[in-house]
Amino acid sequence: METPEQKFEKLRITCWNNATNAFGMAYIFDKKAQRHGFYTNMLKVLGIIVPVTVGATATGYGLDSNFLKAVIALAIPLSIIQLIFSVFAVVHKWDDELAYDYEASQDLSLLSDSFKKLGNLPPKKYKKLNSKFEILNTRLKSRSQQNSKHKIKEWELRMGMHYALREFQKKCIACEKIPTSMKSTNCDVCGNFDKSLNYLLFKP
C-alpha cells in the first residue's frame, strides 16, 4: 500500500508527464497552423495575382497584344490549379482547421505551463494538489477528445514527443536518449518524422 508521501510524489510526476505531453501537442498544432496558414495564403495569392496580372497586361499592352495572349495562356493553367486548391480547401476545411490549430496550440501551451507549475510548486497537502490536478486533467481530456477529430498523424506525434523531450530534458522510453536538437533519429517513439513531405517543407 502506498504511503501518503508516495501518493503525493506520484501525482507530482503525473503533473510533469502531462506538462510534457501537452507541450508536445501544442508544438504539433503550431506546426499544423503553419502549414494550413501557408496553404490558405497561397490560395489567396493565386486568386489575386492571376486576374490582376491579366488585367494589368491588357491595360498596358492592349487587347490585341501578343504579350497578353501569352499571359492568358499562362493564366489558364494557374486558374485550374487555383480551382483544384479551392476544392481541396473546401473539402478539407482549411480555414476551420487553421482556426482550430491556433486555438489548440494556445490552450495546450497554457495547460502545459499550469501542469508544470503544479508539479514544480505543489500545495503542501495531497487533497489540494489532487483537486487542482483534477481540474487541469479534465481540461486536458476535453482538449484531447477534440484533438482526435483533427487527424493527427503518427509522424506528428513522434515529432511532438521529440520536441517535448528536448524541452523538458527527459529520456525517451525507447531509445533512452535526451534529444539535443530537432534532427530526426531512427527511434520509433521520438524519431522517424523526417520522411514526411510536410516535415521537409516546414522544418523546425
Backbone as a ProteinNet text record, in pm:
[ID]
protein_1_A
[PRIMARY]
METPEQKFEKLRITCWNNATNAFGMAYIFDKKAQRHGFYTNMLKVLGIIVPVTVGATATGYGLDSNFLKAVIALAIPLSIIQLIFSVFAVVHKWDDELAYDYEASQDLSLLSDSFKKLGNLPPKKYKKLNSKFEILNTRLKSRSQQNSKHKIKEWELRMGMHYALREFQKKCIACEKIPTSMKSTNCDVCGNFDKSLNYLLFKP
[TERTIARY]
83.7	0	87.9	47.4	126.7	114.5	224.7	223.3	173.8	129.3	87.4	196.6	319.8	431.6	448	430.2	443	331	209	95.7	117.9	169.5	195.9	299.6	408.7	516.2	470.1	389	336.8	250.6	171.1	86	168.8	274.8	365.5	427.9	469	529.3	427.9	302.3	196.9	176	187.4	177.6	286.2	407.3	519.4	499.9	449.1	423.5	317.4	212.3	107	158.4	245.9	305.9	387.1	461.1	542.8	456.1	352.6	264.9	189.6	138.4	65.2	157.3	282.8	380.7	407.2	422.2	444.8	326.2	204.3	85.1	68.8	104.8	98.2	189.9	306.8	401.9	344.6	279	218.3	116.8	29.2	-74.3	-16.9	92.6	159.6	212.7	268.7	319.5	205.2	94.8	-21.7	-77.1	-75.8	-121.1	-31	97.9	193.2	161.9	133.9	103.2	-29	-133.9	-264.3	-263	-187.1	-174.9	-107.6	-3.6	67.1	-25.6	-101.7	-191	-299.6	-361.9	-469.2	-415.5	-296.2	-236.8	-200	-148.5	-115.3	-240.6	-350.1	-477	-523.3	-508.8	-547.7	-458.6	-329.1	-234	-266.5	-291.7	-327.1	-455.9	-551.1	-679	-667.6	-562.7	-543.9	-449	-335.5	-229.8	-276.4	-345.5	-382.7	-472.1	-587.3	-671.8	-608.1	-534.6	-470.4	-364.5	-288	-183.3	-244.2	-349.8	-416.8	-473.6	-539.4	-598	-493.2	-383.4	-276.7	-210.8	-194.1	-133	-222.4	-353.6	-448.2	-449.6	-441.3	-441.4	-313.1	-200.7	-72.5	-35.6	-73.7	-29.7	-142.8	-265.5	-377.9	-432	-558.4	-626.3	-571.8	-507.7	-456.1	-308.4	-252.9	-110.4	-77.4	33.1	81.1	124.7	174	215.4	95.3	-19.4	-142.6	-185	-173.3	-209.8	-121.9	6.8	99	63.4	28.3	-9.6	-136.6	-233.5	-358.5	-331	-241.1	-205.5	-144.7	-69.4	-10.1	-113.3	-206.8	-307.6	-406.2	-431.6	-530.1	-489.7	-365.7	-327.7	-320.5	-278.1	-274.5	-414.8	-511.4	-650.4	-704.1	-662.3	-703.9	-645.9	-516.7	-451.6	-523.7	-559.3	-631.5	-765.3	-833.8	-963.8	-948.7	-843.6	-818.7	-790.7	-705.5	-674	-798.5	-885.9	-1008.2	-1098.4	-1105	-1184.8	-1127.5	-993.3	-927.7	-955.6	-950.1	-971.6	-1111.5	-1210.1	-1349.3	-1370.1	-1321.4	-1342.2	-1272.8	-1149	-1070.7	-1083	-1166.7	-1197.4	-1070.3	-985	-857.5	-874.3	-972.3	-992.5	-1031.9	-1122.8	-1164.9	-1049.1	-971.3	-856.8	-753.4	-730.8	-634.3	-677.4	-806	-858	-844	-873.8	-862.2	-716.7	-627.5	-484.7	-433.3	-468.4	-424.4	-484.9	-614.1	-682.8	-621.7	-600.7	-546.9	-404.5	-323.4	-184.4	-176.3	-256.8	-255.6	-307.2	-416.3	-475.1	-380.2	-318.2	-225.9	-100	-55.7	59.8	26.6	-93.5	-137.1	-150.1	-204	-217.3	-80.3	12.7	147.7	211.2	196.9	251.6	186.6	54.9	-18.2	24.2	37.4	83.2	227	308.1	446.9	456.4	378.5	378.2	327.8	223.9	167.5	267.1	342.7	443.5	564.5	596.3	714.8	689.7	573.2	537.6	398.8	388.7	257.8	212.1	80.5	32.2	89.4	97.3	158.4	71.9	-60	-149.6	-192.2	-195.2	-229	-368.9	-463.1	-602.4	-613.4	-543.8	-547.4	-474.5	-363.2	-290	-377.2	-444.4	-530	-646.7	-701.9	-814.2	-773.3	-658	-609.2	-572.6	-515.9	-480.1	-603.9	-709.4	-832	-893.1	-886.8	-940.5	-862.8	-729.6	-645.5	-658.4	-665.8	-673.9	-805	-912.2	-1040.7	-1031.9	-965.5	-945.2	-860.9	-756.8	-668.4	-741.4	-823.9	-901.2	-1000	-1063.4	-1157.5	-1087.1	-971.1	-893.1	-846.7	-807.1	-761.1	-873.4	-995	-1109.9	-1135.4	-1120.6	-1137.4	-1024.5	-903.5	-788.1	-802.1	-863.8	-876.4	-959	-1032.9	-1115.4	-1037.5	-910.4	-834.7	-714	-723.6	-630	-482.7	-443.1	-301.3	-230.5	-126.2	-56.8	49.2	88.3	186.9	320.1	362.4	491	484.1	364.7	348.9	359.9	302.5	312.7	458.1	533.3	675.2	753.8	721.3	788.5	757.2	629.4	590.3	658.6	668.7	737.2	883.9	948.2	1089.4	1109.2	1022.2	1032.8	1012.5	913.2	883.7	995.4	1050.3	1160.3	1282	1306.1	1418.8	1394.5	1272.8	1239.2	1249	1197.7	1193.1	1313.5	1406.8	1528.6	1497.3	1410.1	1371.9	1424.5	1449.4	1492.4	1372	1391.5	1288.1	1278.6	1156.7	1139.4	1190.4	1206.6	1252.6	1404.3	1455.3	1598.6	1680.9	1612.5	1677.2	1776.7	1743.8	1828.6	1748.1	1817.7	1756.3	1788.8	1689.4	1716.6	1786.7	1881.6	1953.8	1925.1	1856.7	1818.3	1690.2	1640.5	1520.7	1554.2	1676.9	1714.6	1651.7	1585.2	1515.8	1615	1571.9	1653.2	1579.6	1634.7	1571.4	1477.3	1455.1	1369.3	1222.6	1151.5	1010.4	917.5	972.8	891.7	913.3	1039.5	1068.2	1142.1	1143.2	1214.6	1134.3	1205	1142.2	1029	1047.4	944.6	991.7	1114.3	1169.3	1140	1063.3	1032.7	905.2	834.6	710.9	740.4	666.2	682.1	648.8	545.8	508.3	620.6	692.6	804.9	916.9	943.7	1050.8	1018.2	890	850.2	848.3	821.7	806.3	895.8	1022.5	1116.7	1125.9	1146.6	1159.3	1276.8
-120.1	0	126.2	224.6	346.8	434.7	494.1	590.9	725	816.4	949.7	1022.3	1004.6	1069.2	1013.1	881	817.6	862.3	871.2	917.7	1061.2	1143.6	1283.9	1295.4	1219.2	1224.5	1167.4	1064	1003.2	1102.6	1179.4	1278.9	1393.7	1430.9	1533.8	1488	1361.7	1306.5	1307.3	1274.2	1276.6	1417.6	1517.6	1658	1690.4	1646.5	1671.8	1597.1	1475.3	1398.2	1466.2	1514.8	1584.6	1715.7	1783.2	1906.8	1877.4	1766.5	1726.8	1693.2	1612.5	1570.5	1688.8	1777.7	1894.6	1986.4	1998	2082.1	2026.9	1895.8	1832.5	1850.1	1836.4	1853.3	1998	2092	2233.8	2260.5	2197.8	2213.4	2156	2041	1977.9	2071.6	2129.1	2216	2349.6	2392.4	2511.8	2487.3	2368.8	2334	2312.8	2255.1	2238.1	2374	2469.2	2604.6	2668.3	2641.8	2695.1	2640.7	2511	2450.1	2500.8	2496.5	2540.3	2689	2768.8	2909.9	2931.8	2853	2862.7	2826.9	2717.7	2672.7	2776.7	2829.1	2926.5	3057.2	3097.7	3220.2	3204.5	3086.1	3060.9	3066.1	3013.9	3016.5	3160.2	3242.9	3383.9	3458	3427.6	3493.9	3461	3332.4	3292.2	3359.1	3371.8	3433	3580.6	3645.4	3787.9	3810.9	3738.8	3764.1	3737.1	3624.1	3584.7	3689.3	3725.2	3824.6	3963.9	4002	4133.8	4141.1	4033.2	4030.7	4039.3	3964.1	3967.9	4107.3	4164.1	4297.6	4404.3	4398.1	4496.5	4484.5	4362.3	4340.2	4394	4368.2	4417.6	4570	4632.1	4778.6	4837.4	4772.7	4826.7	4798.2	4679.7	4640.6	4633.4	4645.3	4639.4	4499.1	4489.7	4360.8	4274.2	4335.1	4259	4223.1	4250.6	4227.9	4079.4	4041.9	3903.2	3869.8	3971.4	3950.6	3915.2	3981.5	3950	3806.3	3763.3	3625.9	3525.5	3559.6	3471.5	3467.8	3583.5	3590.6	3510	3520.8	3445	3294.8	3257.4	3116.1	3062.2	3146.6	3107.1	3111.5	3206.8	3223.6	3107.5	3044.7	2935.6	2817.9	2764	2653.2	2695.1	2820.4	2868.4	2876.4	2916	2921.7	2781.8	2685.8	2547.1	2496.3	2529.7	2490.9	2555.2	2683.5	2753.4	2687.1	2645.5	2579.5	2447.8	2372.2	2244.4	2268.7	2368.7	2401.9	2448.8	2521.7	2570.8	2454.9	2353.6	2234.9	2165	2149.1	2088.7	2170.4	2302.9	2390.4	2374.1	2361.2	2345.5	2208	2104.7	1966.7	1943.3	1991.6	1968	2080.9	2180.7	2289.4	2355.1	2402.6	2459.7	2578.5	2664.8	2781.2	2737.8	2640.6	2590.2	2521.4	2444.4	2375.2	2474.8	2580.9	2683.3	2748.9	2782.6	2844.6	2749.1	2621.5	2525.1	2504.5	2501.3	2482.7	2589	2715	2824.3	2810.8	2778.9	2764.4	2651.3	2535.1	2418.8	2443.4	2505.9	2532.9	2622.7	2727.5	2820	2752.7	2678.1	2612.2	2507.4	2429.9	2325.8	2386.2	2498.9	2566.9	2613.4	2667.9	2711.1	2592.9	2482	2362.2	2309.3	2309.5	2262.4	2347.2	2478.2	2568.5	2544.7	2522	2501.3	2371.8	2265.5	2137.5	2149.9	2224.2	2243.1	2316	2421.1	2496.5	2411	2330.3	2244.4	2138	2084.9	1984.5	2043.6	2167.2	2231.7	2291.4	2353.8	2416.8	2368.7	2243.2	2189	2236.9	2235.6	2264.5	2161.5	2196.9	2106.6	1983.6	1999.5	1889.2	1816.4	1683.3	1599.1	1630.3	1652.1	1675.3	1797.9	1902.2	2024.6	2006.1	1934.4	1903.3	1822.5	1721.8	1635.9	1714.4	1806.5	1888	1974.2	2039	2123.2	2038.1	1921	1830.3	1786.4	1751.9	1703.2	1809.1	1934.6	2043.6	2054.5	2053.6	2062.7	1938	1822.3	1697.3	1685.8	1738.6	1739.9	1825.7	1940.9	2028	1958.7	1887.8	1818.4	1705.4	1631.3	1522.5	1577.2	1688.4	1750.9	1795.9	1857.5	1901.1	1782.3	1674	1553.5	1493.9	1495.8	1444.9	1529	1659.9	1748.3	1726.9	1709.2	1690.1	1564.7	1461.4	1333.6	1346.3	1454.5	1476.2	1546	1575.8	1657.7	1587	1458.6	1378.4	1406.2	1375.5	1387.3	1259.4	1275.1	1158.8	1106.3	981.2	917.4	992.6	1038.2	1108.2	1241.3	1302.6	1426.9	1400.2	1289.8	1253.6	1229.4	1164.3	1139.5	1270.1	1361.1	1490.9	1571.4	1571.1	1641.8	1584.5	1451.6	1386.2	1427.6	1428.2	1467.2	1609.8	1700.5	1840.7	1856.5	1784.5	1794.1	1734	1622	1559.7	1651.2	1720.3	1814.1	1931	1983	2097.1	2061.9	1943.5	1904	1819.6	1800.1	1724.7	1587	1515.4	1380.4	1277.7	1157.3	1047.6	984.7	945.2	871.1	731	677.9	546.1	434.5	465.5	363.2	368	482	491.2	535.4	580.7	622.8	736.6	825.7	941.4	1069.6	1175.1	1306.8	1384.4	1421	1495.2	1627.2	1661.4	1788.1	1883.6	1834.3	1916.8	1859.6	1921.9	1870.1	1782.5	1735.5	1641.5	1506	1449.1	1321.8	1207.6	1106.6	987.4	864.8	748.5	624.3	563.9	636.4	586.1	586.1	478.6	467.7	539.8	600.5	675.4	825.6	866.7	1011.1	1048.6	961.1	989.4	946.9	928.9	887	979.3	1109.3	1204.4	1289.3	1266.4	1348	1291.9	1183.9	1123.7	1181.3	1263.5	1323	1446.2	1461.7	1578.2	1706.3	1700.8	1818	1861	1763.9	1798.4	1863.5	1810.1	1866.1	2008.1	2036.6	2170.2	2270.7	2219.9	2309	2260.4	2247.2	2200.2	2301	2250.9	2340.7	2436.5
0	0	0	-81.7	-93.5	30.9	66.2	176.4	122.1	209.9	163.7	85.3	128.8	59.3	-82.2	-96.5	-227.6	-320.9	-268.1	-347.9	-393.2	-304.5	-335.5	-447.8	-432.5	-532.4	-666	-661.9	-783.7	-861.8	-789.8	-855.2	-912.6	-843.9	-896.6	-1027.9	-1032.1	-1154.2	-1268.5	-1235.7	-1336.9	-1390.1	-1302.9	-1345.6	-1447.7	-1417.8	-1510	-1642	-1635.3	-1757.8	-1843.6	-1778.9	-1852.9	-1912.1	-1838.4	-1889.7	-2015.6	-2011.6	-2127.2	-2246.9	-2223.9	-2333.2	-2394.1	-2309.1	-2358.1	-2438	-2393.2	-2463.5	-2603.6	-2613.1	-2743.1	-2836.1	-2782.9	-2865.1	-2909.4	-2822.5	-2860.3	-2979.7	-2978.9	-3089.3	-3218.6	-3207.4	-3324.7	-3388.9	-3307.5	-3363.6	-3410.3	-3352.4	-3401.7	-3542.9	-3564.7	-3697.6	-3797	-3750.2	-3837.3	-3878.3	-3785	-3815.9	-3921.3	-3910.8	-4009.2	-4148	-4155.9	-4285.1	-4342.2	-4259.3	-4309	-4344	-4268.7	-4299.6	-4434.2	-4460.9	-4588.6	-4704.6	-4689.3	-4795.5	-4825.3	-4719.7	-4741.1	-4798.6	-4756.6	-4810.6	-4958.1	-4993.9	-5133.9	-5220.8	-5168.1	-5240.8	-5262.6	-5159.8	-5171.2	-5269.9	-5265.7	-5356	-5501.6	-5529.5	-5666.3	-5710.7	-5619.6	-5652.8	-5686.5	-5637	-5664.3	-5781.7	-5780.7	-5879.7	-6022.9	-6044.3	-6181.3	-6248.7	-6191	-6259.8	-6267.6	-6163	-6164.3	-6273.8	-6289.8	-6393	-6532.6	-6555	-6686.1	-6711.6	-6610	-6627	-6651	-6576.7	-6592.1	-6729.6	-6777	-6909.3	-7019.4	-7005.2	-7106.2	-7108.3	-6991.3	-6982.7	-7041	-7011.1	-7053.6	-7197.9	-7248.7	-7383.3	-7485.8	-7440.9	-7535.2	-7550.2	-7594	-7605.7	-7718.7	-7817.2	-7931	-7916.6	-7799.7	-7778.8	-7771.1	-7835.3	-7827.1	-7684.4	-7612.1	-7473.4	-7385.9	-7414.8	-7340.1	-7366.3	-7491	-7524.7	-7449.6	-7438.3	-7365.6	-7217	-7161.9	-7019.8	-6995.1	-7085.2	-7070.9	-7079.4	-7171.8	-7184.7	-7055.4	-6986.6	-6858.4	-6746.1	-6757.2	-6651.8	-6647.8	-6762.6	-6767.7	-6678.7	-6694.2	-6604.8	-6457.6	-6432.5	-6294.8	-6235.4	-6318	-6272.6	-6243.1	-6323.3	-6299.7	-6168.2	-6145.7	-6018.4	-5900.7	-5916.9	-5810.6	-5783.1	-5889.8	-5874.5	-5798.3	-5833.1	-5764.4	-5616.5	-5588.1	-5449.1	-5374.2	-5444	-5380.7	-5340.1	-5425.8	-5394.1	-5271.1	-5268.2	-5151.7	-5025.6	-5039.1	-4923.5	-4866.6	-4956.2	-4911.4	-4850.1	-4918.3	-4871.4	-4737.5	-4724.4	-4602.4	-4499.7	-4530.6	-4436.8	-4381	-4472.5	-4431.1	-4335.8	-4362.6	-4275.5	-4134.2	-4125.8	-3994.6	-3922.4	-3998.1	-3939.1	-3887.4	-3963.7	-3922.7	-3791.7	-3782.1	-3659.3	-3540.9	-3563.6	-3453.9	-3413.5	-3511.7	-3483	-3386.5	-3414.1	-3326.8	-3187	-3183	-3054.5	-2972	-3036.8	-2966.1	-2918.8	-3002.9	-2966.5	-2843.5	-2840.3	-2726.9	-2599.8	-2613.2	-2496.2	-2438.2	-2525.1	-2479.6	-2416.3	-2467.7	-2407.2	-2265.4	-2247.8	-2114.5	-2019.2	-2071.4	-1988.6	-1947.9	-2041.4	-2011.5	-1901.1	-1913.4	-1810.7	-1674.6	-1675.3	-1549.5	-1481.9	-1560.7	-1504.8	-1454	-1527	-1487.9	-1354.7	-1339.9	-1213.8	-1098.3	-1127.3	-1023	-979.6	-1075.9	-1042.1	-973.8	-1009	-953.9	-815.1	-798.3	-670.3	-626.3	-584.9	-548.6	-411.2	-386.4	-249.6	-152.8	-27.9	70.2	98.5	85.3	115.8	-11.1	-2.4	-117.8	-170.1	-81.4	-121	-211.2	-174.9	-254.3	-387.6	-384.1	-506.7	-601.2	-548	-628.6	-687	-608.8	-656	-775.5	-764.8	-875.2	-996.9	-968.3	-1077.6	-1154.7	-1084.8	-1149.7	-1239.8	-1197.2	-1279.2	-1410.7	-1398.9	-1518.8	-1605.4	-1541.6	-1616	-1693.3	-1637	-1707	-1832.1	-1819.9	-1936.6	-2042.4	-1998.2	-2091.3	-2164	-2090.5	-2152.6	-2255.5	-2221.2	-2313.7	-2440.9	-2424.1	-2540.1	-2623.2	-2558	-2628.6	-2712.3	-2660	-2735	-2859.2	-2844.6	-2961.2	-3061.9	-3011.7	-3100	-3185.3	-3130	-3200.5	-3328.5	-3342.4	-3462.2	-3573.1	-3548.2	-3643	-3704.5	-3718.3	-3798.7	-3768.9	-3647	-3610.6	-3655	-3734.4	-3790.2	-3694	-3716.4	-3629.9	-3630.4	-3746.1	-3753.6	-3677.3	-3673.5	-3597.9	-3447.6	-3403.4	-3261.8	-3221.8	-3309.5	-3280	-3277.9	-3369.2	-3373.1	-3246.7	-3206.3	-3085	-2961.9	-2956.3	-2844.7	-2840.7	-2957.2	-2966.9	-2913.8	-2956.1	-2915.2	-2764.7	-2710.7	-2568	-2483.1	-2526.2	-2452.2	-2449	-2559.4	-2563.6	-2467.9	-2467.1	-2381.6	-2233.6	-2196.7	-2056	-2013.6	-2107.9	-2078.2	-2018.9	-2089.5	-2047.6	-2146.4	-2095.3	-2181.6	-2250.6	-2374.5	-2446.3	-2386.2	-2372.6	-2312.3	-2403.2	-2531.9	-2625.4	-2645.8	-2693.4	-2723.5	-2602.2	-2496.8	-2372	-2394.1	-2488.3	-2514.9	-2494.4	-2452.6	-2441	-2568.6	-2648.4	-2772.3	-2743.5	-2826.5	-2812.1	-2927.8	-3030.9	-3144.9	-3203.1	-3309.2	-3374	-3493.7	-3498.2	-3602.6	-3573	-3672.3	-3653.5	-3632.8	-3557.3	-3532.9	-3587.2	-3563.2	-3608.6	-3504.2	-3395.5	-3287.7	-3332.9	-3301	-3338.2	-3240.9	-3136.5	-3040.4	-3055.1	-3069.2	-3077.7	-3206.5	-3304.3	-3429.2	-3551.5	-3662.9	-3788.5	-3831.7	-3812.3	-3856.5	-3974.2	-4020.6	-4128.8	-4267.2	-4274.8	-4404.7	-4464.6	-4388.8	-4438.2	-4524.4	-4633.6	-4718.8	-4643.2	-4559.2	-4479.6	-4387	-4331.1	-4244.3	-4325.1	-4443.8	-4526.9	-4572.4	-4594.2	-4636.6	-4522.4	-4400.2	-4285	-4170.1	-4199.6	-4097.5	-3983.8	-3858.1	-3742.5	-3759.9
[MASK]
++++++++++++++++++++++++++++++++++++++++++++++++++++++++++++++++++++++++++++++++++++++++++++++++++++++++++++++++++++++++++++++++++++++++++++++++++++++++++++++++++++++++++++++++++++++++++++++++++++++++++++

